[in-house]
Amino acid sequence: MPTQREQGVIDEFQQRRKRMMHSFGFCILLIIFALLILQVIDNRPSFLGISQAAWKALSAVQLILGILLAIRGYWQYRCPVCGEIVKGHDKFYFGVLTDPEHCPNCRSRLRE
């Protein structure tokens, strides 16, 4: 049974984890939708009466927004105790642990 302080750390980290997962999920949806738009306008250049250049611009904005959301999700995914990003291996690996039991840096408990 975690102490009250540990429970606060666990709750804070789980909120950060949830925000990161939502950011990544929305990022994937934006990128898929942008690629779908590009595919559709190749077959129908003036889809819904909008020019092909406007569709390409919308698709580019969606791709950029998706990348920015992914970066935001990555940078906010930190341990509440030490403030380090919860990475999977070492400082050169950009992947994160999606549901770690302990922080790899300070060994604080992050999950019940």
C-alpha positions in Angstrom: 0.0 0.0 0.0 1.6 3.3 -1.1 2.0 6.1 1.4 0.1 9.4 0.9 3.1 11.1 -0.7 3.7 8.1 -3.0 0.0 8.1 -4.0 0.3 11.8 -4.9 3.3 11.1 -7.1 1.5 8.1 -8.7 -1.6 10.2 -9.4 0.4 13.1 -10.9 2.3 10.7 -13.1 -0.8 8.9 -14.3 -2.3 12.2 -15.2 0.8 13.1 -17.2 0.7 9.7 -18.8 -2.9 10.1 -19.8 -2.2 13.5 -21.4 0.8 12.0 -23.3 -1.3 9.2 -24.6 -4.1 11.6 -25.7 -1.6 13.8 -27.4 0.0 10.9 -29.3 -3.5 9.5 -30.2 -4.6 12.8 -31.6 -1.3 13.2 -33.4 -1.8 9.9 -35.1 -5.4 10.8 -36.1 -4.2 14.2 -37.6 -1.5 12.5 -39.6 -3.8 9.8 -40.9 -6.5 12.4 -41.8 -3.8 14.6 -43.6 -2.6 11.6 -45.6 -6.2 10.7 -46.5 -6.8 14.2 -47.7 -3.7 14.0 -49.9 -4.9 10.7 -51.3 -8.4 12.0 -52.1 -7.3 15.2 -53.8 -5.0 13.2 -56.1 -8.2 11.5 -57.5 -10.5 14.6 -57.3 -8.5 17.8 -57.7 -11.4 20.1 -56.8 -13.0 18.1 -54.1 -16.0 20.0 -52.4 -15.2 23.0 -54.7 -11.9 23.7 -52.9 -8.7 23.9 -54.9 -6.0 21.3 -54.7 -3.6 23.9 -53.4 -5.9 24.7 -50.5 -6.3 21.0 -49.6 -2.5 20.6 -49.7 -2.0 23.6 -47.4 -4.6 22.1 -45.0 -2.9 18.8 -45.1 0.5 20.4 -44.4 -0.9 22.3 -41.4 -2.3 19.1 -40.0 1.0 17.3 -40.4 2.8 20.1 -38.6 0.2 20.2 -35.9 0.5 16.5 -35.4 4.2 16.6 -35.1 4.0 19.5 -32.6 1.4 17.6 -30.5 3.7 14.6 -30.4 6.6 16.7 -29.3 4.5 18.4 -26.6 3.3 15.0 -25.3 6.9 13.8 -25.2 8.3 16.8 -23.4 5.6 16.9 -20.7 6.0 13.2 -19.9 8.3 13.6 -16.9 8.7 12.1 -13.5 7.0 14.3 -10.9 9.8 13.8 -8.4 13.0 14.3 -10.4 11.6 16.0 -13.5 13.4 13.7 -16.0 11.6 12.3 -19.1 10.8 8.7 -18.5 12.9 7.2 -21.3 13.2 3.6 -22.1 17.0 3.0 -22.2 19.6 5.7 -22.2 20.0 9.4 -22.9 20.4 8.8 -26.7 17.1 6.8 -27.0 14.1 9.0 -27.7 11.4 6.3 -26.8 9.5 6.5 -23.6 8.2 3.9 -21.2 4.4 4.0 -21.5 3.5 2.6 -18.1 6.6 2.1 -16.0 6.4 0.9 -12.4 9.4 3.0 -11.3 11.2 6.0 -12.6 14.4 4.8 -14.3 16.3 7.8 -13.0 15.2 8.3 -9.3 13.4 4.9 -8.8 10.3 6.7 -7.5 7.2 4.6 -7.7 5.0 5.6 -10.6 2.3 2.9 -10.7 0.3 1.0 -8.1 
